[in-house]
Amino acid sequence: MTHLHLVLAATFCLAASPAQAAGLKLLHIPGGQDGPAIEAAMWSPCTKAPEDMQVKAFMILAVPDCPVAGNGLALVIISHGYGGWYLGHHDTAEALADSGFVVVAINHPHANYADMSRANGLTALIQRPVDIKRTIDFMLTDFPDIAKIDPQKIGFYGFSQGGYTGLVVAGANPDFSKLPPRCADPKAIDCPQVSQARPRQRPPLPQTLTHDPRIRAMVVADPLGIVFQTTDSVKDVTIPLQIWRSELGGGAGASQEDIERLEHVLPETPDVRIVPNAVHMSFLTMCPETRRSSEVCIDAPGFDRAAFHRQFNAEVMAFFRQKLRE
C-alpha cells in the first residue's frame, strides 16, 4: 500500500455517524522536552442536539465545544495506525461519548496523514507511547474540566501501530530485532524500521520504554504483533485486554499469525474477537460514497463495514463499561 493511499484513507474516510449527542472539541497539547505539540480531538457526553461541524475540510455530526456533561467520567485514549489521524475512528469515539465516556484521539506528531516526516524508523515506535502518556498528563493536569474525569478510570483503544502503542503503554517490551530489514523506499508502509546492515541485531534502545499504569483496560485491533512473540516481551501486560482480529488481515506487520501468537504468550487470557470476512482496514471508520473506490475503503465481498462498526462499537463500549466502572 502506498503512502498516497494511506493519506486518502486518513483524509477521506469520514461519514455521518449514528451519534446523537457527542460534544467535540479540538485540543492542542503543548510541546516540551518530551516531544512536540500534539493535536487531538475530544468527544464528551453532551446534552445538546448535534449539528454539522467542520473539521479541516470536512463536515461531521457533533456539538462543537459542548460543555462536558456528567461527573466521575471514564477517559479513553485512541491511537491511530500508520498514516492515520484523530478522526480515523470517530464513530467509535462518538459511540463511547454518547454512553458517558470522555474520549481523546490524537495525531501522533510527525507520524500522521498530514505529516509523515518522522513516521518511519524506530524513533517513531519509541515515541508513540510517550505521546499517550503526555496526553493523559494533559487531561489530568491542564484540561479545564479535569474535575469531571475519574483518574482511576482510564482506558485505551489502538488500531494497528496504535495497538502496538497500547501494548507498550500497558507494560510490553517489544523485540525490535524481529522487524525485517528496511527496504529502499523509506515511505512504504511494508518497509520496516531496522537497518539492512545487521537486521538481526537489536537496535540501541532507551533504558526503558514508556509504560503507564494509569491505563486500567485496553482494546486493540490488529496490533503490530511481530515484536511481541515471547512471554518475556509481554509478561507485564496484566490489565484487562480485548483483542480484535480481522479474519483476512492485510495489514503490514500485523499478520494474523503474529497476533495469534501474541494472544497465546500473554500472561492473562485476553478477550479475543475474530471478525469474519474482515480485512485490516475494516476497522477504520466508514468511508463516504465519493471515496468508496479508495483501496483502504474496500472491504471483502459481502462485508458490511457499517453493520460491523455498530456491533464493534457496542462491544467495545460494553467492555469498557465493565472494566472501568465495576
C-alpha positions as CSV (number, residue, x, y, z in Angstrom):
1,M,0.0,0.0,0.0
2,T,1.4,3.4,-1.0
3,H,1.7,6.5,1.2
4,L,-0.8,8.2,-1.0
5,H,-3.4,5.5,-0.3
6,L,-2.8,6.0,3.4
7,V,-3.3,9.7,3.1
8,L,-6.5,9.1,1.3
9,A,-7.7,6.8,4.0
10,A,-6.9,9.2,6.8
11,T,-8.3,12.2,4.9
12,F,-11.5,10.9,3.3
13,C,-12.8,8.0,5.5
14,L,-15.3,10.3,7.2
15,A,-19.0,9.9,7.1
16,A,-22.1,10.8,9.1
17,S,-22.2,8.8,12.4
18,P,-25.0,7.4,14.5
19,A,-24.0,9.7,17.4
20,Q,-26.9,11.9,18.7
21,A,-25.2,14.0,21.4
22,A,-21.4,13.8,21.3
23,G,-19.6,17.0,22.1
24,L,-16.5,17.6,20.1
25,K,-13.6,19.9,20.9
26,L,-10.2,20.1,19.3
27,L,-7.3,20.2,21.7
28,H,-3.7,21.4,21.5
29,I,-1.3,19.7,23.8
30,P,1.8,22.0,24.1
31,G,5.2,20.6,23.2
32,G,8.0,20.3,25.7
33,Q,11.2,18.3,26.5
34,D,9.3,15.0,26.0
35,G,8.1,15.8,22.5
36,P,6.5,18.2,20.1
37,A,2.9,19.6,20.4
38,I,0.1,17.1,19.9
39,E,-3.1,17.9,18.1
40,A,-6.1,16.0,19.4
41,A,-9.9,15.7,19.2
42,M,-12.0,15.2,22.3
43,W,-15.5,13.7,22.4
44,S,-17.6,14.0,25.5
45,P,-21.1,13.5,26.8
46,C,-23.4,16.4,25.7
47,T,-27.0,17.3,26.4
48,K,-27.4,19.3,23.2
49,A,-28.6,18.1,19.8
50,P,-25.8,17.5,17.3
51,E,-25.1,19.6,14.2
52,D,-22.8,19.7,11.2
53,M,-19.4,20.7,12.4
54,Q,-16.5,21.4,10.0
55,V,-13.2,19.8,10.9
56,K,-10.4,20.6,8.5
57,A,-12.2,20.4,5.1
58,F,-14.9,18.0,6.2
59,M,-18.3,18.0,8.0
60,I,-19.2,15.6,10.8
61,L,-22.1,15.4,13.1
62,A,-21.2,16.8,16.5
63,V,-21.8,19.6,19.0
64,P,-18.8,22.0,18.9
65,D,-17.3,22.8,22.2
66,C,-20.2,21.4,24.2
67,P,-19.8,21.6,28.0
68,V,-18.9,18.2,29.3
69,A,-22.0,16.6,30.9
70,G,-21.6,14.4,34.0
71,N,-19.0,13.7,36.7
72,G,-16.7,10.9,37.6
73,L,-16.4,10.1,33.9
74,A,-14.1,7.4,32.5
75,L,-11.4,8.6,29.9
76,V,-10.5,6.6,26.8
77,I,-7.4,7.5,24.7
78,I,-7.4,6.5,21.0
79,S,-4.2,5.8,19.0
80,H,-4.3,5.6,15.2
81,G,-2.4,3.4,12.9
82,Y,0.4,4.2,10.4
83,G,-0.6,7.2,8.4
84,G,-3.8,7.7,10.3
85,W,-5.3,10.7,12.3
86,Y,-7.6,11.6,15.1
87,L,-10.8,11.2,13.1
88,G,-10.0,7.8,11.7
89,H,-12.1,6.1,14.4
90,H,-14.5,8.9,15.1
91,D,-17.6,6.7,15.0
92,T,-16.2,4.6,17.9
93,A,-15.3,7.8,19.8
94,E,-18.8,9.2,19.3
95,A,-20.4,6.0,20.5
96,L,-18.3,6.0,23.6
97,A,-19.1,9.6,24.3
98,D,-22.8,9.0,23.8
99,S,-22.6,6.4,26.5
100,G,-20.8,8.6,29.1
101,F,-17.1,8.4,28.3
102,V,-14.7,11.3,27.6
103,V,-12.6,10.2,24.5
104,V,-9.4,11.8,23.3
105,A,-7.9,10.7,19.9
106,I,-4.5,12.2,19.0
107,N,-2.4,12.8,15.9
108,H,1.0,11.2,16.7
109,P,3.3,14.1,15.9
110,H,5.2,13.9,12.6
111,A,3.6,10.4,12.1
112,N,0.1,11.2,10.8
113,Y,-1.5,11.6,7.4
114,A,-0.7,15.3,7.2
115,D,3.0,15.0,8.4
116,M,4.8,11.7,7.8
117,S,8.3,13.2,8.2
118,R,9.2,11.0,11.1
119,A,6.8,8.1,10.7
120,N,9.5,5.6,9.7
121,G,12.2,4.3,11.9
122,L,12.4,3.0,15.5
123,T,12.2,6.5,16.8
124,A,8.5,6.7,15.8
125,L,7.7,3.4,17.5
126,I,9.6,4.5,20.7
127,Q,7.9,7.9,20.7
128,R,4.3,6.7,20.3
129,P,3.9,5.5,23.9
130,V,5.4,8.8,25.1
131,D,2.6,10.6,23.2
132,I,0.0,8.7,25.1
133,K,1.5,9.4,28.5
134,R,1.7,13.1,27.6
135,T,-1.9,13.1,26.6
136,I,-3.0,11.5,29.8
137,D,-0.9,14.0,31.8
138,F,-2.6,16.9,30.0
139,M,-6.1,15.5,30.6
140,L,-5.4,15.1,34.3
141,T,-3.5,18.3,34.9
142,D,-4.2,21.0,32.4
143,F,-7.7,20.1,31.0
144,P,-10.2,22.7,32.2
145,D,-12.8,20.1,33.1
146,I,-10.4,17.9,34.9
147,A,-12.8,17.6,37.9
148,K,-15.2,15.7,35.6
149,I,-12.8,12.9,34.9
150,D,-12.1,10.0,37.3
151,P,-8.3,9.4,37.2
152,Q,-8.9,5.8,38.3
153,K,-10.9,5.0,35.1
154,I,-8.7,5.3,32.1
155,G,-8.9,3.1,29.1
156,F,-7.2,2.9,25.7
157,Y,-8.1,1.8,22.1
158,G,-5.5,1.4,19.4
159,F,-5.5,0.1,15.8
160,S,-2.5,-1.5,14.1
161,Q,0.5,0.6,15.2
162,G,-1.9,2.1,17.7
163,G,-2.4,-1.4,19.1
164,Y,1.4,-1.8,19.4
165,T,1.4,1.6,21.2
166,G,-1.1,0.4,23.7
167,L,0.6,-2.8,24.5
168,V,3.9,-0.9,25.2
169,V,2.0,1.5,27.4
170,A,0.5,-1.5,29.2
171,G,3.9,-2.8,30.1
172,A,5.1,-4.8,27.0
173,N,8.8,-4.6,25.9
174,P,9.0,-5.1,22.1
175,D,11.8,-7.0,20.4
176,F,12.6,-4.8,17.5
177,S,15.1,-7.3,16.1
178,K,12.1,-9.2,14.8
179,L,11.3,-6.4,12.3
180,P,12.5,-7.2,8.8
181,P,15.3,-5.1,7.2
182,R,14.3,-1.7,5.9
183,C,13.7,-1.6,2.1
184,A,14.8,1.0,-0.4
185,D,11.6,3.1,-0.1
186,P,11.5,4.6,3.4
187,K,7.9,5.8,2.9
188,A,6.4,2.4,2.0
189,I,4.3,1.0,4.8
190,D,5.6,-2.5,4.3
191,C,9.1,-1.4,4.9
192,P,10.2,-1.7,8.4
193,Q,12.4,0.1,10.8
194,V,15.8,-1.6,11.1
195,S,18.9,-1.2,9.0
196,Q,19.9,-3.6,6.3
197,A,23.4,-3.9,7.6
198,R,22.6,-6.0,10.7
199,P,19.0,-6.9,10.5
200,R,19.1,-9.5,13.4
201,Q,20.9,-7.2,15.9
202,R,18.7,-5.4,18.4
203,P,19.0,-1.7,17.7
204,P,20.0,0.5,20.6
205,L,17.1,1.4,22.8
206,P,16.4,3.8,25.6
207,Q,16.9,2.2,29.1
208,T,13.2,1.9,29.5
209,L,10.2,2.3,27.1
210,T,7.3,4.4,28.3
211,H,4.7,2.4,30.3
212,D,1.8,4.0,32.1
213,P,0.0,2.1,34.9
214,R,-2.8,4.7,34.9
215,I,-4.4,2.8,32.0
216,R,-6.7,0.2,33.5
217,A,-8.3,-1.5,30.5
218,M,-7.4,-1.8,26.8
219,V,-8.9,-2.7,23.4
220,V,-6.5,-3.3,20.4
221,A,-7.4,-4.1,16.8
222,D,-5.0,-5.9,14.5
223,P,-2.0,-4.8,16.5
224,L,1.6,-4.9,15.2
225,G,2.3,-8.2,16.8
226,I,5.6,-9.3,15.3
227,V,7.6,-7.6,18.1
228,F,5.6,-9.4,20.9
229,Q,6.2,-13.1,20.3
230,T,7.7,-14.2,23.6
231,T,6.3,-14.5,27.1
232,D,9.1,-12.2,28.3
233,S,8.0,-9.4,26.0
234,V,4.5,-9.2,27.4
235,K,4.9,-10.6,30.9
236,D,3.9,-7.3,32.5
237,V,0.7,-6.8,30.4
238,T,-1.8,-7.8,33.1
239,I,-4.7,-5.3,32.7
240,P,-8.0,-6.4,31.1
241,L,-7.3,-6.7,27.4
242,Q,-9.7,-7.2,24.4
243,I,-8.1,-8.1,21.1
244,W,-9.9,-7.8,17.8
245,R,-8.5,-9.6,14.8
246,S,-9.6,-9.4,11.2
247,E,-10.1,-12.8,9.6
248,L,-8.5,-11.8,6.3
249,G,-5.8,-9.4,7.6
250,G,-3.8,-7.5,5.1
251,G,-2.1,-5.0,7.5
252,A,1.7,-4.8,7.1
253,G,3.4,-6.0,10.2
254,A,0.1,-7.1,11.7
255,S,-0.1,-10.7,10.4
256,Q,-2.8,-12.9,11.9
257,E,-0.2,-15.5,12.8
258,D,1.8,-13.0,14.8
259,I,-1.3,-11.7,16.6
260,E,-2.4,-15.2,17.4
261,R,1.0,-15.9,18.8
262,L,0.7,-12.8,20.9
263,E,-2.6,-13.9,22.3
264,H,-1.0,-17.2,23.5
265,V,2.0,-15.7,25.2
266,L,0.1,-13.1,27.2
267,P,0.2,-13.8,31.0
268,E,-3.6,-13.2,31.3
269,T,-6.0,-14.7,28.7
270,P,-7.4,-11.8,26.6
271,D,-10.9,-11.4,25.3
272,V,-10.3,-12.3,21.7
273,R,-12.8,-11.4,18.9
274,I,-12.2,-12.6,15.3
275,V,-14.2,-10.6,12.7
276,P,-15.3,-12.9,9.9
277,N,-14.5,-11.7,6.4
278,A,-12.9,-8.5,7.6
279,V,-9.7,-7.0,6.3
280,H,-7.3,-4.9,8.2
281,M,-8.7,-1.6,7.1
282,S,-12.3,-2.7,8.0
283,F,-11.5,-1.2,11.5
284,L,-11.4,2.3,10.0
285,T,-14.5,4.4,10.2
286,M,-16.9,4.2,7.3
287,C,-15.9,5.9,4.1
288,P,-18.3,8.3,2.2
289,E,-19.8,7.2,-1.1
290,T,-17.4,9.5,-3.0
291,R,-14.4,7.7,-1.8
292,R,-15.5,4.1,-1.7
293,S,-13.1,3.2,-4.5
294,S,-10.0,4.1,-2.4
295,E,-8.0,1.0,-1.6
296,V,-8.4,1.4,2.2
297,C,-12.2,1.8,1.8
298,I,-12.6,-1.6,0.0
299,D,-13.8,-4.5,2.2
300,A,-14.1,-8.1,1.2
301,P,-17.2,-9.0,-0.9
302,G,-20.2,-9.3,1.3
303,F,-18.7,-7.4,4.3
304,D,-20.8,-4.6,5.7
305,R,-18.5,-2.2,7.4
306,A,-21.3,0.0,8.8
307,A,-23.0,-3.0,10.3
308,F,-19.8,-4.3,11.7
309,H,-19.0,-1.0,13.3
310,R,-22.3,-0.9,15.1
311,Q,-21.5,-4.2,16.6
312,F,-17.9,-3.4,17.3
313,N,-18.7,-0.1,19.0
314,A,-21.4,-1.7,21.2
315,E,-19.0,-4.4,22.3
316,V,-16.1,-2.1,22.9
317,M,-18.4,0.2,24.9
318,A,-19.6,-2.8,27.0
319,F,-16.1,-3.9,27.7
320,F,-15.0,-0.5,28.9
321,R,-18.2,-0.1,31.0
322,Q,-17.5,-3.4,32.7
323,K,-13.8,-3.0,33.2
324,L,-13.6,0.7,34.1
325,R,-16.8,1.2,36.0
326,E,-17.0,-2.0,38.1
